[in-house]
C-alpha cells in the first residue's frame, strides 16, 4: 500500500487523479490513503517526480500450500473485513511452480478478482449451465475474455436440460464447446459425500479425460500458431 512522505509531497493531486480505485485522496493540507481500496498496482509510487510515495507491506490474507498425491495445491484466504483480493491473488500466482499443467480456479462473474485470476493464462475455460441466468452470465464472461484478447472455450455443465438457446448462442458467436457434462443426480450424491464425480462414475472420468485431451490439442495449436507468427 502507498505511504506518503509529507516532507516531499507538494500536494499536486496527481496521485489522487491517477488512482482509479480512489485509494488516495488529496486534501488541501494532506494526502489521505484508504488501504482497503488499494489494489497494490504501484503506479502512484512510480509515476510522479517528487518521489513522495513509497510502498509498505500490509497483510491482507494468508496463502496455504499442500499436496494431494502428485498434485501441488495452493489457496489464498482473505482476512475478514478485507475487500480487495487482487493483491492476494497475485501473491498466490507467484507461488505457483513450473508444471505441465496449472489450473487456476477463478470466482464467477467479471469483477476484478476474476480478471486478476485469468490474467496471463494460456487458455480460459468458461463453465456455464443451460439456464437463462447461465446464458446471461456467459455472455458477460465472453465479452470480458474477448476484451482481454485471450483464447477461451466453453464447458456446459448440467447438460440435458433445455440448452437450445445456449447452443444457438455458441454457434452464432463461433464459440468452441469443449465438453458437455450431463445433469446427473449421482454427481450431486457423490459431491454430498465429499467424493469426486470422476472418481466414482466411470462415464464422468471419460468426459473429463476428453476435456483434458481437448485442452491439450487447443494449447498445442495455439503454440504452433504463435510460433508460426513469430517466424513469418
C-alpha positions in Angstrom: 0.0 0.0 0.0 1.2 3.6 -0.5 2.9 5.6 2.2 3.1 9.4 1.7 6.1 11.4 2.8 4.6 14.8 3.8 8.1 16.5 3.6 8.4 15.7 -0.1 4.7 15.9 -1.1 3.7 19.2 -2.8 0.0 18.2 -2.8 -0.2 18.3 -6.6 -3.0 15.8 -6.6 -1.6 13.7 -9.4 -1.6 10.5 -7.3 -5.3 11.0 -6.4 -6.2 11.7 -10.0 -4.2 8.6 -11.2 -5.8 6.1 -8.8 -8.9 4.7 -10.3 -9.8 2.9 -7.1 -9.9 6.1 -5.0 -7.4 4.7 -2.6 -5.7 8.2 -2.4 -7.4 11.5 -1.7 -5.6 14.8 -1.9 -7.0 17.3 0.6 -5.8 20.9 1.0 -3.3 20.0 3.7 -2.6 16.3 3.3 -3.0 13.2 1.2 -5.2 10.5 2.8 -4.8 6.9 2.0 -7.6 4.2 2.1 -5.7 0.8 2.4 -8.9 -1.2 1.9 -9.4 0.2 -1.6 -5.8 -0.2 -2.7 -5.2 -2.8 -5.4 -1.4 -2.7 -5.0 -0.7 -1.7 -8.6 2.2 0.5 -7.5 1.5 3.2 -10.1 1.3 6.0 -7.6 4.8 5.3 -6.3 6.4 5.1 -9.8 4.9 7.8 -11.9 5.5 11.1 -10.1 8.8 13.0 -9.9 8.5 14.1 -6.3 9.1 10.6 -5.1 6.9 11.3 -2.1 5.2 7.9 -2.2 6.7 4.7 -1.2 5.2 1.2 -0.8 4.9 -0.5 2.5 3.6 -4.1 3.1 0.2 -4.8 4.7 -1.1 -8.2 5.5 -4.5 -8.9 3.8 -4.6 -12.7 4.0 -2.7 -15.9 4.0 -1.5 -18.4 1.4 -1.7 -22.1 2.1 0.3 -24.8 0.3 -0.2 -28.5 0.2 -0.1 -31.7 -1.9 -2.5 -34.4 -2.8 -0.5 -37.3 -4.2 1.4 -35.8 -7.1 -0.7 -32.7 -7.3 0.5 -29.5 -5.7 -2.2 -27.2 -4.3 -2.2 -23.6 -3.2 -5.1 -21.5 -1.9 -5.5 -17.9 -0.7 -7.6 -16.9 2.3 -8.6 -13.2 2.6 -8.7 -11.8 6.1 -12.2 -11.0 7.4 -13.1 -7.4 6.6 -10.7 -7.1 3.6 -12.4 -6.0 0.4 -9.6 -6.2 -2.2 -8.5 -9.6 -3.2 -6.4 -9.0 -6.4 -3.1 -8.4 -4.4 -3.7 -11.8 -2.7 -4.4 -13.4 -6.0 -1.2 -12.0 -7.4 0.8 -13.3 -4.4 -0.9 -16.7 -4.8 0.0 -16.9 -8.5 3.6 -16.0 -7.7 3.9 -19.2 -5.6 3.0 -21.5 -8.5 5.7 -23.9 -9.6 6.5 -24.9 -13.1 4.5 -27.9 -14.2 2.9 -29.5 -17.3 -0.4 -28.0 -16.4 -1.6 -25.5 -13.8 -5.3 -24.9 -13.2 -6.4 -21.6 -11.6 -9.9 -21.7 -10.2 -11.4 -18.3 -10.6 -14.6 -16.9 -9.0 -17.7 -16.4 -11.1 -18.6 -13.1 -12.7 -16.5 -10.4 -14.4 -15.1 -8.5 -11.4 -11.5 -7.5 -10.5 -10.7 -10.9 -8.8 -11.8 -12.7 -12.0 -9.7 -10.6 -14.3 -6.7 -10.9 -12.0 -7.1 -14.7 -11.8 -7.2 -15.2 -15.6 -4.6 -12.5 -16.5 -1.6 -14.1 -18.4 -3.2 -17.5 -18.5 -2.7 -19.6 -21.7 -6.4 -20.6 -22.0 -9.7 -19.8 -20.3 -12.4 -22.3 -19.7 -15.8 -20.7 -19.2 -18.1 -23.1 -17.3 -21.8 -22.4 -17.8 -25.2 -24.1 -17.5 -28.2 -24.0 -19.8 -30.4 -21.7 -17.8 -31.4 -18.1 -18.5 -29.1 -16.9 -15.8 -26.3 -19.1 -17.0 -26.7 -17.7 -20.6 -26.7 -14.1 -19.3 -23.5 -14.7 -17.3 -21.8 -16.5 -20.1 -22.4 -13.5 -22.5 -20.8 -11.2 -19.9 -17.9 -13.5 -19.5 -17.4 -13.9 -23.2 -17.3 -10.1 -23.6 -14.7 -10.0 -20.8 -12.2 -12.5 -22.2 -12.6 -11.0 -25.7 -11.7 -7.6 -24.3 -8.6 -9.2 -22.8 -7.9 -10.9 -26.1 -7.4 -14.3 -24.5 -8.3 -17.7 -26.1 -11.2 -19.5 -24.5 -13.7 -22.3 -24.8 -17.0 -23.4 -23.2 -17.9 -26.2 -20.9 -21.7 -26.7 -20.5 -22.5 -28.2 -17.1 -25.8 -29.9 -16.3 -26.3 -30.6 -20.0 -29.6 -32.3 -20.9 -31.8 -29.5 -19.7 -33.2 -27.2 -22.3 -29.8 -26.0 -23.8 -31.2 -25.0 -27.2 -30.7 -21.3 -26.6 -27.2 -21.9 -25.2 -26.1 -24.0 -28.2 -27.6 -21.4 -30.6 -25.7 -18.6 -28.9 -22.4 -20.6 -29.0 -22.9 -21.4 -32.7 -23.8 -17.8 -33.6 -20.8 -16.5 -31.8 -18.5 -19.3 -33.1 -17.6 -20.4 -29.5 -15.9 -23.8 -29.2 -17.7 -26.2 -26.9 -15.0 -28.3 -25.2 -17.3 -30.6 -23.2 -20.9 -31.1 -22.1 -21.4 -32.6 -18.7 -24.8 -34.2 -18.2 -27.2 -33.3 -15.4 -27.0 -36.4 -13.2 -28.3 -36.9 -9.7 -25.4 -39.2 -8.9 -23.0 -36.3 -9.2 -24.8 -34.4 -6.5 -24.9 -37.5 -4.3 -21.1 -38.0 -4.7 -20.5 -34.3 -4.0 -22.5 -34.5 -0.8 -20.2 -37.4 0.3 -17.1 -35.4 -0.5 -16.3 -37.5 -3.5 -15.2 -36.5 -7.0 -17.6 -37.4 -9.8 -14.7 -38.6 -12.0 -13.5 -40.9 -9.2 -16.9 -42.7 -8.6 -18.5 -42.5 -12.1 -16.7 -44.1 -15.0 -18.6 -42.0 -17.6 -17.6 -38.8 -16.0 -14.0 -39.9 -15.8 -14.1 -40.4 -19.6 -15.7 -36.9 -20.0 -13.0 -35.2 -18.0 -10.3 -37.1 -19.8 -11.8 -36.0 -23.1 -11.9 -32.4 -21.8 -8.2 -32.6 -20.9 -7.3 -34.0 -24.3 -9.3 -31.2 -26.0 -7.4 -28.6 -24.0 -4.1 -30.2 -24.8 -4.9 -30.1 -28.5 -6.1 -26.5 -28.4 -3.0 -25.4 -26.5 -0.7 -27.1 -28.9 -2.4 -25.5 -31.8 -2.2 -22.0 -30.2 1.5 -22.6 -29.5 2.1 -23.6 -33.1 0.2 -20.6 -34.4 2.2 -18.3 -32.1 5.5 -19.8 -33.3 4.4 -19.5 -36.9 3.5 -15.9 -36.4 6.9 -15.1 -34.8 8.8 -16.7 -37.7 6.7 -15.2 -40.6 
